[in-house]
Amino acid sequence: MRWLTSPVVQFLAAGLVALAIVVLATSALSRDAADEEAIHDARVLTTVLGRSVAQPAVPRGLVDGRASAIDRMDQHVLDRLLVGDVRRIKIWAADGTVLYSDRTELIGASYPLDDEELEALEDGGTDAELSDLAKPENRFERGLGGDLLEVYTRITSPEGEPLLFEAYFTSDQIDRQREEVLDRFLPISVGALVGLMLLTAPLVLLLTRRLDRGAREREDLLRAAVRASDAERLRIARDLHDGVVQDLAGSSYALSTVAARPAVDAATREELDGVGRSLRTSMRSLRSLLVEIYPPDLHTGGLAAALHDVVAPLAAAGIAVDIDVSGEESASEDAVALAWRVAQEGVRNVVHHADASRVSVTVHREEGQLVVEVVDDGRGFEPSAGAAEGHFGLRTLEGLVRESGGTLEAESAPGEGTTLRMEVPAR
């Protein structure tokens, strides 16, 4: 499943999500734009029908409910009013009486006008709203199918009375407007985004390959530097062990032999024994330095034994040390070597910076991770300032641990000691 972490795959996935968002947003915006445009067209058509068709044709006597006036409206005007998406026509008096409709059952019935309709009668504007089919005056519109848009405007009778002309439109016009707007804008939006993705995908792929190649080169350089450092450490350690350490050991034995001769007086013997002890102390210090310079064969001697050599300076300084090692047997050589390096660096920092009285070094397995903790009760430090005060070794180790897929964290506070914790894959 590593392909899921590929930047190219993530970029394409983000592009598809953006494409879906654009489609949804464009559909919603086009729906709103189509609704506004359809309502505007319905208002314009209602104004034209009311003031240019219905008003000139309204006969005298219609406001009084004369049958002859209604017949004239049916014969000469109705066909010119029911055009396009117009499904119902009503002409209202100011008191709510239906003076005319293509449904004759409504003529003469009275229903209260709402505030918007009364305002249109008074101001002469044109307004539109979705028809409430639950109202009794709209009962005959329930069978027309779907939602209806009712638009009303003011007209004037021959007698000079203000009348309310009302037209009912089906939602077909709104649906057509939505499709037209969507057909215009969706291809542009989607096409632009798809084109951008197709244009930038090769660039992202190229940059990703360059970044991967650079990361591999940096990793190779880091590993080569570590190998070169290990080789140089091994050479120095061998030279010291085969040269200075052997010379010190021989000198110590020679002094002990000379001091044991009967001819040597007590004062000289005591002086020679002191020099021998000094040589042996120096030899132990050099051996501890050899351990720091080059790690022992951890899988042969064991990590626990190597860690006891690492903490030897602490024990010599009177610091209480606890070591607990488990789970190293099934860990890889690289993981064990990193554990040793982190423990060594942690102990070195305790020696030079912590002024601690107790130190614990713990190595254990935890859910597939090899975990190392070096905990001391020393003076602690501000983590933000730690790197600036000589903890360069930690920064170097952090890079090695990160390259191995692990984490290295130092938790500390002034006066509260320090905890150095590493987690790295055991395999």
C-alpha positions in Angstrom: 0.0 0.0 0.0 3.0 2.3 -0.3 1.5 3.8 -3.5 -1.1 5.5 -1.3 1.7 7.7 0.2 2.9 8.7 -3.3 2.7 12.5 -3.7 1.3 12.0 -7.3 -1.5 9.7 -6.0 -2.3 12.2 -3.3 -2.3 15.1 -5.8 -4.6 13.2 -8.1 -6.9 12.3 -5.2 -7.0 15.9 -4.1 -7.8 16.9 -7.6 -10.7 14.4 -7.8 -12.0 15.8 -4.5 -11.7 19.3 -5.9 -13.4 18.3 -9.1 -16.3 16.8 -7.1 -16.5 20.0 -5.1 -16.5 22.1 -8.2 -19.2 20.0 -9.8 -21.4 20.3 -6.7 -20.7 24.0 -6.3 -21.4 24.7 -9.9 -24.6 22.7 -9.8 -25.8 24.6 -6.7 -24.8 28.0 -8.2 -26.4 27.2 -11.5 -29.5 26.1 -9.7 -29.7 29.5 -7.9 -28.9 31.4 -11.1 -31.5 29.5 -13.0 -34.1 30.1 -10.3 -33.4 33.8 -10.4 -33.4 34.0 -14.1 -36.7 31.9 -14.4 -38.4 34.0 -11.8 -37.2 37.2 -13.6 -38.6 35.9 -16.9 -41.9 34.9 -15.2 -42.2 38.4 -13.8 -41.5 40.0 -17.1 -44.0 37.7 -18.9 -46.7 38.3 -16.2 -46.2 42.1 -16.5 -46.6 41.9 -20.3 -49.6 39.6 -20.1 -51.3 41.7 -17.4 -50.7 45.2 -18.7 -50.5 44.6 -22.5 -53.0 41.7 -23.0 -55.4 41.5 -20.0 -55.8 45.1 -19.0 -56.8 46.4 -22.5 -59.2 43.5 -22.9 -61.0 43.8 -19.5 -64.6 44.7 -20.4 -66.8 47.0 -18.4 -68.9 45.2 -15.9 -66.3 42.6 -15.0 -65.8 44.1 -11.6 -69.6 43.7 -11.1 -69.5 40.0 -12.0 -71.6 40.4 -15.2 -71.8 37.1 -17.1 -71.4 38.9 -20.5 -68.1 40.4 -19.4 -66.8 37.0 -18.4 -67.9 35.5 -21.7 -66.0 38.2 -23.6 -62.9 37.4 -21.6 -63.3 33.7 -22.4 -63.8 34.3 -26.1 -61.3 37.1 -26.9 -58.5 37.0 -24.3 -58.1 33.6 -22.6 -56.2 32.0 -25.4 -53.7 34.8 -25.4 -53.1 34.5 -21.7 -52.5 30.8 -21.4 -49.2 30.8 -23.2 -45.9 29.0 -22.6 -45.7 27.6 -19.1 -48.7 29.6 -17.8 -51.2 27.1 -16.4 -53.7 29.3 -14.5 -55.0 32.8 -14.7 -56.8 34.8 -12.0 -58.0 38.4 -11.7 -58.7 39.5 -8.2 -60.6 42.5 -6.8 -59.2 44.4 -3.9 -61.6 42.7 -1.5 -60.3 39.2 -2.4 -63.1 38.3 -4.9 -62.0 36.3 -7.9 -63.4 38.3 -10.8 -62.1 36.0 -13.6 -60.2 32.7 -14.0 -59.9 30.0 -16.6 -61.5 27.8 -13.9 -65.0 29.1 -13.8 -65.6 27.4 -10.4 -63.4 30.1 -8.8 -65.3 33.1 -10.3 -67.2 35.0 -7.6 -65.5 33.2 -4.7 -63.8 35.4 -2.1 -60.5 34.6 -0.3 -58.4 36.9 1.8 -55.4 38.4 0.1 -52.1 38.2 1.9 -49.8 41.2 2.6 -47.6 40.8 -0.5 -50.6 40.8 -2.8 -52.2 43.8 -1.1 -48.8 45.6 -1.4 -48.7 44.8 -5.1 -52.2 46.2 -5.5 -51.2 49.4 -3.7 -47.7 50.0 -5.1 -48.2 48.5 -8.6 -45.1 46.3 -8.4 -44.7 42.7 -9.6 -43.9 39.9 -7.1 -43.4 36.1 -7.3 -43.6 33.3 -4.8 -44.1 29.5 -4.7 -47.8 28.7 -4.6 -49.2 27.3 -1.4 -51.3 24.5 -2.8 -52.9 23.9 0.6 -54.9 27.1 0.3 -58.5 26.6 -0.8 -58.2 29.1 -3.6 -55.3 26.9 -5.1 -57.1 23.6 -4.8 -57.5 23.3 -8.6 -53.8 23.8 -9.1 -53.0 20.6 -7.2 -53.6 18.5 -10.2 -51.2 20.4 -12.5 -48.2 18.5 -11.2 -45.2 19.7 -9.3 -44.5 23.0 -7.7 -46.1 26.2 -9.2 -44.8 29.7 -9.2 -47.4 32.4 -8.8 -46.6 35.8 -10.1 -48.9 38.8 -9.6 -49.0 42.4 -10.8 -51.5 45.3 -10.7 -53.8 46.2 -13.6 -56.6 48.7 -13.8 -60.3 48.1 -14.9 -62.1 50.4 -17.3 -63.9 51.7 -14.2 -60.5 52.8 -12.8 -60.4 50.2 -10.0 -57.1 48.4 -9.2 -57.2 44.7 -9.9 -54.6 42.0 -9.2 -53.6 39.9 -12.2 -52.1 36.6 -11.2 -50.5 33.9 -13.4 -49.3 30.5 -12.3 -46.2 28.9 -13.9 -45.1 25.3 -13.8 -41.5 24.4 -12.7 -40.7 23.3 -16.3 -39.2 26.7 -17.1 -37.0 26.7 -14.0 -35.8 23.2 -14.8 -34.9 24.3 -18.4 -33.1 27.3 -17.1 -31.1 25.2 -14.7 -30.1 22.8 -17.5 -29.1 25.7 -19.7 -27.0 27.4 -17.1 -25.4 24.1 -16.0 -24.6 23.3 -19.7 -22.9 26.6 -20.1 -20.8 26.7 -17.0 -20.1 23.1 -15.9 -18.0 22.2 -19.0 -15.9 25.3 -18.5 -15.3 24.7 -14.8 -14.7 21.0 -15.1 -12.6 21.4 -18.2 -10.4 24.0 -16.7 -9.8 21.9 -13.6 -9.1 18.7 -15.5 -6.8 20.6 -17.8 -4.9 22.0 -14.8 -4.6 18.5 -13.3 -3.3 17.1 -16.6 -0.8 20.0 -16.9 0.5 19.8 -13.4 0.5 16.0 -12.9 3.7 15.5 -14.9 5.4 18.3 -13.1 4.4 16.8 -9.7 5.7 13.4 -10.9 9.0 14.9 -12.0 9.4 16.9 -8.8 8.5 13.8 -6.7 11.1 11.7 -8.6 13.7 14.4 -8.0 12.9 14.6 -4.3 13.0 10.8 -3.9 16.3 10.6 -5.8 17.7 13.4 -3.6 16.4 11.6 -0.4 18.1 8.4 -1.6 21.3 10.2 -2.3 21.3 11.9 1.1 20.6 8.6 2.8 23.4 6.9 0.9 25.8 9.7 1.8 24.7 9.5 5.4 25.2 5.7 5.5 28.6 6.1 3.7 29.6 8.7 6.3 28.6 6.4 9.1 30.5 3.5 7.6 33.6 5.8 7.1 33.3 7.0 10.7 33.0 3.4 12.0 36.0 2.4 10.0 38.1 5.2 11.3 36.8 4.6 14.9 37.8 0.9 14.5 41.3 1.9 13.3 41.8 4.3 16.2 40.5 1.7 18.7 42.8 -1.0 17.4 45.8 1.3 17.5 45.1 2.3 21.0 44.4 -1.3 22.1 47.4 -2.8 20.4 49.7 0.2 21.4 49.1 2.4 24.4 46.9 0.0 26.3 49.4 -2.9 25.9 52.2 -0.6 26.9 50.4 0.6 30.0 49.6 -3.0 30.9 53.2 -4.1 30.5 54.4 -1.1 32.5 51.9 -1.9 35.3 53.1 -5.6 35.4 56.7 -4.5 35.4 56.2 -2.1 38.3 54.4 -4.7 40.3 57.3 -7.1 39.6 59.9 -4.6 40.7 57.9 -3.6 43.8 57.8 -7.2 44.8 61.6 -7.7 44.9 63.1 -8.1 48.5 65.8 -5.6 47.8 63.3 -2.7 47.4 62.7 -0.7 50.6 59.2 -0.1 51.9 59.1 3.6 50.8 60.1 2.8 47.3 57.6 -0.2 47.2 54.8 2.1 48.3 55.7 4.6 45.6 55.9 2.0 42.9 52.5 0.5 44.0 51.0 4.0 43.7 52.4 4.4 40.2 51.0 1.0 39.3 47.6 1.8 40.5 47.7 5.1 38.5 48.7 3.1 35.4 45.9 0.6 35.9 43.3 3.5 36.4 44.5 5.1 33.2 44.3 1.7 31.5 40.6 1.3 32.6 39.9 4.9 31.4 41.4 4.0 28.0 39.3 0.9 27.8 36.2 2.9 28.5 37.3 5.4 25.9 37.7 2.4 23.4 34.1 1.4 24.1 33.0 5.0 23.3 35.1 5.2 20.2 33.9 1.9 18.7 31.0 -0.2 19.8 31.6 -3.8 20.7 30.1 -6.8 18.8 26.7 -6.3 20.3 25.2 -9.6 19.0 28.2 -11.6 20.3 28.7 -10.0 23.7 25.1 -8.8 24.1 23.7 -5.4 24.5 23.4 -5.6 28.3 27.2 -6.2 28.6 27.9 -3.4 26.3 25.7 -1.0 28.2 27.4 -2.0 31.5 30.7 -0.9 29.9 29.0 2.4 28.8 27.8 3.2 32.3 31.1 2.3 33.9 32.1 6.0 34.3 28.8 6.7 36.1 29.4 3.9 38.6 33.0 5.1 39.1 31.6 8.6 39.9 29.3 7.2 42.5 26.1 7.5 40.5 23.5 4.8 41.1 22.8 3.0 37.8 20.0 0.6 36.8 20.1 -1.3 33.5 17.2 -3.4 32.2 17.5 -5.0 28.8 15.0 -7.3 27.1 13.8 -8.1 23.6 17.1 -7.4 21.9 17.4 -11.0 20.7 14.8 -10.7 18.0 15.8 -7.2 16.9 17.8 -6.4 13.8 21.5 -5.5 14.0 20.8 -1.9 12.9 18.1 -1.5 15.6 20.4 -2.8 18.3 23.3 -0.6 17.1 21.0 2.4 17.2 19.9 1.5 20.7 23.5 1.3 21.8 24.4 4.6 20.2 21.4 6.4 21.9 22.2 4.9 25.3 25.8 5.9 24.9 24.9 9.5 23.9 22.4 9.7 26.8 25.0 8.5 29.3 27.6 10.9 27.9 25.1 13.8 28.4 24.5 12.7 32.0 28.2 12.7 32.7 28.9 16.1 31.2 25.6 18.0 31.9 23.2 16.4 34.3 24.9 16.3 37.8 22.6 13.4 38.5 22.5 11.0 41.4 20.6 8.1 39.7 20.4 7.0 36.1 18.3 4.2 34.6 18.8 2.7 31.1 16.0 0.6 29.8 15.7 -1.4 26.5 12.5 -3.3 25.7 10.2 -4.3 22.8 6.9 -2.5 22.5 4.4 -3.3 19.6 7.1 -4.1 17.1 9.3 -1.2 18.2 12.6 -1.4 20.0 12.4 1.3 22.8 15.3 2.8 24.6 14.9 5.1 27.6 17.7 6.9 29.5 16.3 8.6 32.5 18.2 10.7 35.1 17.3 12.9 38.1 19.7 15.6 37.2 19.3 19.4 36.8 17.5 19.1 33.5 17.4 21.8 30.8 15.1 23.8 28.6 14.5 21.6 25.5 14.3 24.7 23.3 17.8 25.8 24.4 19.3 22.3 24.6 20.5 22.1 21.0 22.3 25.4 21.3 24.2 24.3 24.4 26.2 21.4 23.0 23.8 18.6 22.3 25.0 18.2 18.8 25.3 14.4 19.2 21.5 14.2 19.8 20.8 16.1 16.6 23.1 13.7 14.6 21.5 10.7 16.2 18.0 12.1 15.5 18.8 12.1 11.8 20.0 8.4 11.9 16.9 7.4 13.9 14.5 9.2 11.5 16.2 7.6 8.5 15.5 4.2 10.1 11.8 5.1 10.5 12.0 5.8 14.2 11.7 8.8 16.6 14.0 10.3 19.2 12.7 12.6 21.8 14.2 14.4 24.8 11.8 15.5 27.6 13.2 17.7 30.2 12.6 20.8 32.4 14.9 22.7 34.8 15.3 20.8 38.1 13.2 17.8 36.9 15.8 15.6 35.2 15.8 14.4 31.6 14.2 11.5 29.7 15.8 10.5 26.4 13.5 8.1 24.5 14.0 6.3 21.2 11.5 4.2 19.3 12.7 2.4 16.2 11.3 -0.6 14.2 12.8 -3.7 15.6 13.0 -5.3 12.2 
